[in-house]
Amino acid sequence: MAHAARNVRPLRLGMHTYTLHFFGFGESWGFGKDYFFDQVMSLYELMDLCDELKLDGLQLTKVDLIASGAEDPYSTENCQKIGAYAKEKNLFIEFNSSFNAGSDSRVNCTVEEALRIGHDLGAELVKFSLDIKRPLKFYGSCMHPEVMKQMAVRYEEFEAAKPLIEKYGMQVAIENHTDTFADEILWIVDKLNHPLIGTCVDTANPLQVMENPSYAMEKMLPRAYCIHFSDDIIIVDPLGVHDIGAAHGQGSYDCPRMIQEVRMKSPMEKIILENEIAFKSIDEPIEEAREREMEAFKESVRYLRDECGLGLKGR
């Protein structure tokens, strides 16, 4: 009976603002240097849209706080104002942070700064990317000595922040970003050995280090407090092999099966959707890219709510 109940337990549905990076939200990616797009919506307009689409919450970055229009976007006063508006709209908040992002340094925080911002926002969770520099050869490089030297530094940073984590009582989730294997994330989570510190499993990122996404899910879900749930399509053409972001249900992943794995193998009670819509070509007008990105976002919400049964708002 308990197994059957777990198989159908409800899951809240949120979005990572990176889903609308062409609109200037979330974190820019793929350029290898600071490069980002103009913000054409305010954070408050985005929260209104999330409410309209019946999402339960969203995961913010420091970039999105800039989109609030405040003179001091990271101040306690502004973060509390944003948190109050989210609460008014019945939206949960999570906060997403990096140490040294390759394409958008605006998202970078120390552990302490990220925890303070998350606390001021009233966030349920703070998610961290580790920004590890890997050796050139990815194959067989899990737990490489050069990687583990950097992991040890990150361990010390989180260890020093444990009193603040406990003071705020927020969950911390460490992500298998595009630079880490699942077993490396589990190493640091195990070493930290704290009930408020777990994993954030990203469904697309394993591909960036030549890891099987199903292996990453299997290993990380039991310790997961967060998931970045993408659906990419694998394309082979004369230009090579690509994983291209798609609306959920239109890519190469078995979304319903993955959702059931979240229900059965993790303690999570929410899923964070993430679209990775890329330019069609290097000269595609940004207006057209934004239109495709918004269409994919809305289709993902429709598919995940109507066909996969995710989300609690408006049920």
ABEGO torsion letter per residue (X at the ends): XAAAAAAABBBBBBBBAAAAAAAGBEBBBGAGBBBBBBBABBAAAAAAAAAAAGBABBBBBAAAAAAAGBABAABAAAAAAAAAAAAAAGBBBBBBBBABBAABAAABBBAAAAAAAAAAAGBABBBBBAGBBBBABABGABGBAAAAAAAAAAAAAAAAAAAAAAAAGBBBBBBBBAABBAAAAAAAAAAAGBAABBBBBBAAAAAAAGBBAAAAAAAAAAABABBBBBBBBBBBBAAEBBBBBBBBGABABBAAAAAAAAAAABABABBBBBBBBBBABAABBAAAAAAAAAAAAAAAAAAAAAAAGBEABGX
